[in-house]
Amino acid sequence: MVTYEKPKLAISAIEKLLDNHLGPGSTEIKPLSGGNISNVFSFNHEGKGYVMKFSDLEGAYETEHYVSHLLSGQNIPFPKCLALGRINQLTYIIMERIEGLNLSDFTAEEQTHQLTEIISILKKMAEADIGSTNGYGWIAADGNGSYVSWKDFVVAVNAEDQRGTFWENWHDLFRTSCLERDVYEEIYGRLMDYVPYNESYRSFIHGDFQQWNILSDGTRITGIIDGNCMYGDSLIDLAILDRHMPWSDVIKTYQINQEKASIKIPYFKERLMGAYYFKGLDGLRFYAKMGWNDAYQNTRQFLLNLNA
């Protein structure tokens, strides 16, 4: 099976782009690790740090451009966007660089020590003012959701026809990868049972809220990056965080935080189950496409063992 390969671009071409946008003087241009569908570079210009990302997916960073303005404008530590454009068949974006290391670079104990602050940021994202927008699911460049309802979104992202997207011809994975049709359909059926619990909640969702997209200086969180941003039930971000930090009592910490703020959480268990199934199903498909068999098996076992 051929796994997905990120697009490549010569350093000389990157230098030319930076000269056009920022003027001469960009230094220390170097690739960064991480990013599953983007090639990411860091650089300095006039004493400040920046990041430039490239993708071959159509409209790859239009939403990130919108999200940057939404979150940074509401005191959420998300990098500000400086430029968005295209070169050849690639889309690129230039953003301010938030200092710090990926939270994943720290020990489990150090990560857990910062969990309260992480939960606080999760809540701020969930409370972001999106009142001028409408719709559910993927956030479009204009800031609106792509679907009328959460159910429509769930059905659409799991449909076979995904032409023009990262998931084009994804049913081939049933033949060419570890993705099992019977397991996928079983989890999808469970997910649809829980859709009614999630569908009446509409907040901003980061969509990939885990250690590789959270930056830290070791004692405090310095920023949030990237995301598969959408509108829907904010407990999806909580489910993602819990699956990536299983040693940290993420759910208990979140519930204690809400109780201290005298915030009641209707149908919390059912909504969280729906969130686990939604992100887990997407994870199965993604891990199969990337050839990450261990991650696939781990997620498969977790989902099948969830109490229905």
NULOTOR-190504 format. One record per residue (C-alpha): residue in one letter; x, y, z; chain. Coordinates in pm, 1 decimal. Example, Ala and Ser with C-alpha at 12.3 -4.5 7.8 and 13.67 -1.06 7.14 Angstrom:
BEGIN
+--------+----------+----------+----------+--------+
! residu !        u !        v !        w ! chaine !
+--------+----------+----------+----------+--------+
!      A !   1230.0 !   -450.0 !    780.0 !      A !
!      S !   1367.0 !   -106.0 !    714.0 !      A !
+--------+----------+----------+----------+--------+
# end
This chain:
BEGIN
+--------+----------+----------+----------+--------+
! residu !        u !        v !        w ! chaine !
+--------+----------+----------+----------+--------+
!      M !      0.0 !      0.0 !      0.0 !      A !
!      V !    125.5 !    352.1 !    -86.0 !      A !
!      T !     89.1 !    585.4 !    210.7 !      A !
!      Y !     31.9 !    959.7 !    181.6 !      A !
!      E !    341.7 !   1171.6 !    113.5 !      A !
!      K !    360.4 !   1538.1 !    202.9 !      A !
!      P !    441.9 !   1788.2 !    -74.7 !      A !
!      K !    801.7 !   1907.5 !   -120.5 !      A !
!      L !    941.4 !   2250.0 !   -208.6 !      A !
!      A !   1301.2 !   2367.6 !   -250.8 !      A !
!      I !   1446.6 !   2608.6 !      6.3 !      A !
!      S !   1532.7 !   2849.2 !   -275.3 !      A !
!      A !   1165.8 !   2871.6 !   -374.8 !      A !
!      I !   1069.6 !   2933.7 !    -11.4 !      A !
!      E !   1327.8 !   3212.8 !     15.4 !      A !
!      K !   1180.8 !   3381.5 !   -292.5 !      A !
!      L !    828.8 !   3365.5 !   -151.2 !      A !
!      L !    940.2 !   3514.9 !    178.8 !      A !
!      D !   1124.1 !   3796.1 !     -0.4 !      A !
!      N !    801.5 !   3879.2 !   -187.0 !      A !
!      H !    588.8 !   3891.9 !    128.0 !      A !
!      L !    822.5 !   4023.3 !    397.2 !      A !
!      G !   1117.6 !   4168.1 !    206.2 !      A !
!      P !   1475.1 !   4036.4 !    208.7 !      A !
!      G !   1636.9 !   3914.1 !    527.6 !      A !
!      S !   1467.1 !   3586.7 !    623.4 !      A !
!      T !   1713.6 !   3359.6 !    802.8 !      A !
!      E !   1735.6 !   3015.1 !    962.2 !      A !
!      I !   1481.9 !   2857.7 !    727.2 !      A !
!      K !   1452.2 !   2497.9 !    841.7 !      A !
!      P !   1195.8 !   2217.0 !    828.0 !      A !
!      L !    997.6 !   2125.5 !   1137.4 !      A !
!      S !    885.4 !   1778.5 !   1235.5 !      A !
!      G !    516.0 !   1706.1 !   1279.0 !      A !
!      G !    223.6 !   1787.6 !   1054.9 !      A !
!      N !     60.3 !   1493.2 !    880.0 !      A !
!      I !    -45.1 !   1662.6 !    556.2 !      A !
!      S !    169.0 !   1979.4 !    555.0 !      A !
!      N !    537.0 !   2053.3 !    508.2 !      A !
!      V !    624.4 !   2305.4 !    777.2 !      A !
!      F !    923.6 !   2541.4 !    797.6 !      A !
!      S !   1034.2 !   2785.6 !   1064.8 !      A !
!      F !   1231.0 !   3102.9 !    994.8 !      A !
!      N !   1325.7 !   3436.9 !   1146.8 !      A !
!      H !   1276.7 !   3783.6 !   1002.2 !      A !
!      E !   1385.9 !   4107.7 !   1166.6 !      A !
!      G !   1421.3 !   3938.4 !   1503.2 !      A !
!      K !   1082.3 !   3767.5 !   1504.6 !      A !
!      G !    993.8 !   3401.2 !   1454.2 !      A !
!      Y !    751.2 !   3276.1 !   1189.6 !      A !
!      V !    618.7 !   2952.8 !   1040.8 !      A !
!      M !    538.9 !   2873.6 !    677.4 !      A !
!      K !    331.1 !   2572.0 !    576.3 !      A !
!      F !    266.8 !   2407.8 !    238.0 !      A !
!      S !     -8.0 !   2166.5 !    131.9 !      A !
!      D !   -126.6 !   2019.0 !   -198.6 !      A !
!      L !   -488.4 !   2005.8 !    -77.6 !      A !
!      E !   -724.6 !   2257.2 !   -236.7 !      A !
!      G !   -801.1 !   2550.7 !     -5.2 !      A !
!      A !   -590.0 !   2389.7 !    266.8 !      A !
!      Y !   -535.7 !   2698.9 !    483.6 !      A !
!      E !   -836.7 !   2920.1 !    412.5 !      A !
!      T !  -1007.6 !   2800.3 !    726.7 !      A !
!      E !   -688.9 !   2836.4 !    930.4 !      A !
!      H !   -671.5 !   3197.0 !    810.7 !      A !
!      Y !  -1024.9 !   3256.4 !    940.9 !      A !
!      V !   -964.8 !   3065.4 !   1265.3 !      A !
!      S !   -648.8 !   3266.3 !   1329.4 !      A !
!      H !   -847.3 !   3588.3 !   1330.7 !      A !
!      L !  -1132.0 !   3433.7 !   1533.0 !      A !
!      L !   -919.7 !   3292.6 !   1815.1 !      A !
!      S !   -635.2 !   3543.7 !   1837.8 !      A !
!      G !   -898.8 !   3817.7 !   1845.3 !      A !
!      Q !  -1056.2 !   3659.8 !   2155.1 !      A !
!      N !   -738.5 !   3624.6 !   2363.3 !      A !
!      I !   -687.9 !   3259.3 !   2280.1 !      A !
!      P !   -316.7 !   3188.2 !   2216.0 !      A !
!      F !   -339.3 !   3094.3 !   1846.8 !      A !
!      P !    -80.9 !   3226.9 !   1596.4 !      A !
!      K !   -172.1 !   3530.1 !   1386.7 !      A !
!      C !   -176.0 !   3491.9 !   1008.5 !      A !
!      L !     39.9 !   3719.1 !    789.0 !      A !
!      A !    -14.9 !   3580.7 !    438.8 !      A !
!      L !   -209.7 !   3319.6 !    243.2 !      A !
!      G !   -131.6 !   3225.1 !   -117.4 !      A !
!      R !    -48.1 !   2966.2 !   -384.5 !      A !
!      I !    265.2 !   2857.5 !   -570.8 !      A !
!      N !    236.7 !   2603.5 !   -850.6 !      A !
!      Q !     -3.6 !   2337.7 !   -716.2 !      A !
!      L !     63.1 !   2418.8 !   -351.0 !      A !
!      T !   -119.3 !   2639.7 !   -101.4 !      A !
!      Y !     91.1 !   2815.0 !    162.7 !      A !
!      I !     35.0 !   3019.6 !    475.2 !      A !
!      I !    273.7 !   3236.2 !    677.1 !      A !
!      M !    201.0 !   3276.2 !   1047.7 !      A !
!      E !    365.0 !   3412.0 !   1359.3 !      A !
!      R !    559.8 !   3148.6 !   1550.4 !      A !
!      I !    456.8 !   3088.7 !   1909.0 !      A !
!      E !    759.9 !   3007.8 !   2119.5 !      A !
!      G !    774.1 !   2681.8 !   2307.3 !      A !
!      L !    806.3 !   2311.1 !   2243.7 !      A !
!      N !    535.6 !   2062.2 !   2157.1 !      A !
!      L !    377.5 !   1944.1 !   2481.2 !      A !
!      S !    459.9 !   1591.7 !   2360.2 !      A !
!      D !    830.2 !   1668.5 !   2417.3 !      A !
!      F !    774.3 !   1677.5 !   2792.9 !      A !
!      T !    731.3 !   1389.3 !   3035.3 !      A !
!      A !    387.5 !   1255.4 !   3122.1 !      A !
!      E !    421.9 !   1413.3 !   3466.4 !      A !
!      E !    510.5 !   1754.1 !   3319.3 !      A !
!      Q !    214.1 !   1730.9 !   3080.7 !      A !
!      T !    -25.1 !   1641.8 !   3360.9 !      A !
!      H !    103.2 !   1936.4 !   3568.0 !      A !
!      Q !    -26.3 !   2169.2 !   3293.4 !      A !
!      L !   -362.4 !   1995.8 !   3248.0 !      A !
!      T !   -565.9 !   2256.8 !   3437.6 !      A !
!      E !   -439.5 !   2529.0 !   3203.7 !      A !
!      I !   -505.7 !   2309.0 !   2900.4 !      A !
!      I !   -864.5 !   2255.3 !   3015.4 !      A !
!      S !   -899.7 !   2631.4 !   3062.2 !      A !
!      I !   -794.6 !   2690.1 !   2699.7 !      A !
!      L !  -1031.9 !   2417.8 !   2581.6 !      A !
!      K !  -1315.8 !   2600.3 !   2758.7 !      A !
!      K !  -1216.1 !   2935.4 !   2606.7 !      A !
!      M !  -1226.2 !   2783.1 !   2257.3 !      A !
!      A !  -1568.2 !   2631.6 !   2331.3 !      A !
!      E !  -1692.2 !   2974.0 !   2448.2 !      A !
!      A !  -1553.2 !   3166.5 !   2148.4 !      A !
!      D !  -1809.7 !   3404.5 !   2000.4 !      A !
!      I !  -1936.9 !   3238.7 !   1679.8 !      A !
!      G !  -2278.0 !   3404.0 !   1691.7 !      A !
!      S !  -2236.4 !   3570.1 !   1352.7 !      A !
!      T !  -2190.4 !   3233.5 !   1180.7 !      A !
!      N !  -2415.2 !   2936.8 !   1110.7 !      A !
!      G !  -2392.1 !   2569.9 !   1020.3 !      A !
!      Y !  -2213.8 !   2262.4 !   1153.0 !      A !
!      G !  -1907.0 !   2063.8 !   1058.0 !      A !
!      W !  -1601.5 !   2191.4 !    870.8 !      A !
!      I !  -1554.7 !   2567.0 !    893.5 !      A !
!      A !  -1545.2 !   2727.0 !    549.3 !      A !
!      A !  -1333.1 !   3026.4 !    452.0 !      A !
!      D !  -1627.3 !   3260.1 !    525.4 !      A !
!      G !  -1652.0 !   3129.9 !    881.3 !      A !
!      N !  -1972.5 !   2930.6 !    837.0 !      A !
!      G !  -2018.3 !   2558.8 !    891.4 !      A !
!      S !  -2048.5 !   2340.7 !    582.2 !      A !
!      Y !  -2367.2 !   2155.1 !    682.9 !      A !
!      V !  -2712.9 !   2243.4 !    809.6 !      A !
!      S !  -2701.9 !   1992.1 !   1096.4 !      A !
!      W !  -2452.1 !   1779.8 !   1289.1 !      A !
!      K !  -2619.1 !   1464.4 !   1158.1 !      A !
!      D !  -2579.4 !   1581.7 !    797.3 !      A !
!      F !  -2210.0 !   1639.6 !    866.3 !      A !
!      V !  -2154.4 !   1297.8 !   1024.3 !      A !
!      V !  -2327.5 !   1122.6 !    734.0 !      A !
!      A !  -2137.1 !   1326.2 !    475.1 !      A !
!      V !  -1786.5 !   1270.0 !    613.7 !      A !
!      N !  -1846.2 !    895.8 !    625.5 !      A !
!      A !  -1997.9 !    871.3 !    276.9 !      A !
!      E !  -1807.9 !    680.2 !     10.1 !      A !
!      D !  -1795.6 !    971.1 !   -236.4 !      A !
!      Q !  -1522.0 !   1210.1 !   -119.9 !      A !
!      R !  -1403.1 !   1340.6 !   -456.2 !      A !
!      G !  -1157.1 !   1627.2 !   -438.2 !      A !
!      T !  -1070.2 !   1572.2 !    -72.7 !      A !
!      F !   -801.1 !   1396.6 !    129.7 !      A !
!      W !  -1040.9 !   1099.2 !    148.3 !      A !
!      E !  -1102.1 !   1050.2 !   -222.8 !      A !
!      N !  -1141.3 !    676.1 !   -299.5 !      A !
!      W !  -1110.2 !    593.1 !     71.0 !      A !
!      H !  -1313.4 !    270.5 !     32.6 !      A !
!      D !  -1004.6 !    129.5 !   -136.8 !      A !
!      L !   -856.7 !    114.0 !    213.5 !      A !
!      F !  -1085.3 !   -179.6 !    289.8 !      A !
!      R !   -881.9 !   -376.1 !     32.6 !      A !
!      T !   -536.4 !   -222.3 !     60.2 !      A !
!      S !   -490.9 !   -149.2 !    431.3 !      A !
!      C !   -573.4 !   -270.2 !    782.3 !      A !
!      L !   -913.3 !    -93.9 !    770.5 !      A !
!      E !  -1187.7 !   -352.3 !    835.7 !      A !
!      R !  -1529.1 !   -290.1 !    682.3 !      A !
!      D !  -1722.9 !   -478.7 !    950.9 !      A !
!      V !  -1549.2 !   -286.9 !   1232.0 !      A !
!      Y !  -1599.7 !     45.7 !   1055.9 !      A !
!      E !  -1970.4 !    -21.2 !   1002.2 !      A !
!      E !  -2016.2 !   -137.2 !   1362.2 !      A !
!      I !  -1864.7 !    183.2 !   1502.1 !      A !
!      Y !  -2056.7 !    395.7 !   1252.5 !      A !
!      G !  -2382.4 !    238.9 !   1369.3 !      A !
!      R !  -2297.1 !    316.8 !   1731.9 !      A !
!      L !  -2201.3 !    672.7 !   1637.2 !      A !
!      M !  -2537.8 !    734.0 !   1472.8 !      A !
!      D !  -2712.3 !    617.6 !   1792.7 !      A !
!      Y !  -2540.1 !    898.7 !   1983.3 !      A !
!      V !  -2576.7 !   1175.2 !   1723.0 !      A !
!      P !  -2903.9 !   1298.7 !   1883.5 !      A !
!      Y !  -2715.2 !   1377.3 !   2206.6 !      A !
!      N !  -2450.1 !   1588.9 !   2031.3 !      A !
!      E !  -2647.9 !   1760.4 !   1759.0 !      A !
!      S !  -2805.4 !   2041.5 !   1961.4 !      A !
!      Y !  -2466.3 !   2178.3 !   2077.0 !      A !
!      R !  -2276.1 !   2420.2 !   1856.5 !      A !
!      S !  -1937.7 !   2559.2 !   1958.3 !      A !
!      F !  -1597.3 !   2606.3 !   1801.4 !      A !
!      I !  -1405.1 !   2276.9 !   1792.9 !      A !
!      H !  -1028.6 !   2262.8 !   1736.4 !      A !
!      G !  -1063.6 !   1905.3 !   1614.3 !      A !
!      D !   -708.3 !   1787.4 !   1684.9 !      A !
!      F !   -655.7 !   1907.5 !   2040.3 !      A !
!      Q !   -357.6 !   1701.8 !   2156.9 !      A !
!      Q !      6.4 !   1734.4 !   2262.0 !      A !
!      W !    152.8 !   1782.6 !   1913.1 !      A !
!      N !    -70.2 !   2088.0 !   1862.5 !      A !
!      I !    -18.4 !   2236.9 !   2210.4 !      A !
!      L !    298.3 !   2436.4 !   2282.2 !      A !
!      S !    460.1 !   2479.4 !   2622.5 !      A !
!      D !    769.2 !   2626.1 !   2787.0 !      A !
!      G !    764.9 !   2340.0 !   3037.0 !      A !
!      T !    564.6 !   2511.6 !   3308.6 !      A !
!      R !    288.8 !   2690.8 !   3117.2 !      A !
!      I !    104.3 !   2660.6 !   2785.2 !      A !
!      T !    230.9 !   2915.8 !   2532.9 !      A !
!      G !     -7.0 !   2845.1 !   2245.2 !      A !
!      I !   -232.4 !   2624.7 !   2033.3 !      A !
!      I !   -162.8 !   2549.4 !   1666.6 !      A !
!      D !   -315.4 !   2375.7 !   1363.3 !      A !
!      G !   -650.3 !   2193.5 !   1397.7 !      A !
!      N !   -924.9 !   2026.1 !   1193.6 !      A !
!      C !  -1161.7 !   2303.5 !   1288.9 !      A !
!      M !  -1537.7 !   2261.9 !   1288.2 !      A !
!      Y !  -1860.5 !   2357.5 !   1463.8 !      A !
!      G !  -2038.0 !   2109.8 !   1688.7 !      A !
!      D !  -2025.2 !   1970.3 !   2041.4 !      A !
!      S !  -1712.6 !   2097.4 !   2220.4 !      A !
!      L !  -1684.5 !   1766.9 !   2408.9 !      A !
!      I !  -1517.3 !   1635.9 !   2093.0 !      A !
!      D !  -1202.9 !   1829.8 !   2188.2 !      A !
!      L !  -1226.7 !   1681.8 !   2537.7 !      A !
!      A !  -1249.3 !   1329.0 !   2395.9 !      A !
!      I !   -943.8 !   1390.6 !   2177.1 !      A !
!      L !   -742.2 !   1519.3 !   2471.5 !      A !
!      D !   -845.5 !   1225.2 !   2688.9 !      A !
!      R !   -743.6 !    970.9 !   2424.8 !      A !
!      H !   -400.0 !   1131.8 !   2392.7 !      A !
!      M !   -340.2 !   1177.9 !   2767.6 !      A !
!      P !   -496.4 !    861.9 !   2916.0 !      A !
!      W !   -273.0 !    879.8 !   3224.9 !      A !
!      S !   -394.1 !   1224.4 !   3331.6 !      A !
!      D !   -757.0 !   1190.3 !   3446.0 !      A !
!      V !   -859.0 !   1440.3 !   3178.8 !      A !
!      I !  -1231.8 !   1376.5 !   3216.7 !      A !
!      K !  -1227.4 !   1403.7 !   3596.0 !      A !
!      T !  -1026.9 !   1728.1 !   3580.9 !      A !
!      Y !  -1273.5 !   1874.2 !   3330.8 !      A !
!      Q !  -1574.0 !   1778.0 !   3544.4 !      A !
!      I !  -1417.5 !   1926.8 !   3859.1 !      A !
!      N !  -1344.8 !   2247.0 !   3666.1 !      A !
!      Q !  -1707.1 !   2269.9 !   3550.9 !      A !
!      E !  -1841.8 !   2197.5 !   3899.6 !      A !
!      K !  -1627.4 !   2474.7 !   4051.6 !      A !
!      A !  -1774.2 !   2713.1 !   3795.4 !      A !
!      S !  -2127.2 !   2586.9 !   3879.3 !      A !
!      I !  -2172.8 !   2473.2 !   3518.7 !      A !
!      K !  -2404.7 !   2178.0 !   3463.3 !      A !
!      I !  -2331.5 !   1944.4 !   3172.0 !      A !
!      P !  -2649.9 !   1789.6 !   3029.5 !      A !
!      Y !  -2615.2 !   1430.9 !   2901.1 !      A !
!      F !  -2242.5 !   1443.1 !   2964.8 !      A !
!      K !  -2180.5 !   1067.2 !   2937.3 !      A !
!      E !  -2386.9 !   1027.9 !   2620.5 !      A !
!      R !  -2229.6 !   1330.1 !   2451.8 !      A !
!      L !  -1881.5 !   1208.2 !   2542.3 !      A !
!      M !  -1959.7 !    865.2 !   2396.1 !      A !
!      G !  -2072.9 !   1030.8 !   2074.4 !      A !
!      A !  -1748.6 !   1230.4 !   2070.7 !      A !
!      Y !  -1534.8 !    918.1 !   2122.7 !      A !
!      Y !  -1709.0 !    738.0 !   1838.4 !      A !
!      F !  -1692.7 !   1036.0 !   1602.7 !      A !
!      K !  -1319.3 !   1100.2 !   1644.1 !      A !
!      G !  -1235.7 !    733.0 !   1682.9 !      A !
!      L !  -1401.0 !    639.4 !   1355.1 !      A !
!      D !  -1214.1 !    915.9 !   1177.5 !      A !
!      G !   -896.6 !    793.2 !   1347.6 !      A !
!      L !   -940.7 !    436.9 !   1219.3 !      A !
!      R !   -962.2 !    559.8 !    862.8 !      A !
!      F !   -670.2 !    800.4 !    903.7 !      A !
!      Y !   -436.6 !    550.8 !   1069.7 !      A !
!      A !   -512.5 !    295.6 !    799.4 !      A !
!      K !   -432.2 !    545.1 !    524.0 !      A !
!      M !   -108.0 !    650.6 !    692.2 !      A !
!      G !     -2.5 !    290.3 !    753.3 !      A !
!      W !      3.8 !    335.6 !   1133.9 !      A !
!      N !   -108.4 !    -14.2 !   1227.7 !      A !
!      D !    -35.5 !     12.2 !   1601.4 !      A !
!      A !   -245.1 !    327.4 !   1636.2 !      A !
!      Y !   -521.1 !    160.2 !   1434.6 !      A !
!      Q !   -528.8 !   -147.3 !   1658.1 !      A !
!      N !   -523.0 !     61.6 !   1976.8 !      A !
!      T !   -815.3 !    277.9 !   1861.3 !      A !
!      R !  -1005.7 !    -23.8 !   1730.5 !      A !
!      Q !   -984.0 !   -195.2 !   2067.4 !      A !
!      F !  -1084.1 !    118.4 !   2258.4 !      A !
!      L !  -1393.6 !    177.5 !   2043.3 !      A !
!      L !  -1516.0 !   -180.6 !   2042.9 !      A !
!      N !  -1476.4 !   -196.8 !   2421.1 !      A !
!      L !  -1671.0 !    123.6 !   2491.4 !      A !
!      N !  -1987.5 !     58.8 !   2689.5 !      A !
!      A !  -2282.6 !    103.1 !   2457.7 !      A !
+--------+----------+----------+----------+--------+
# end
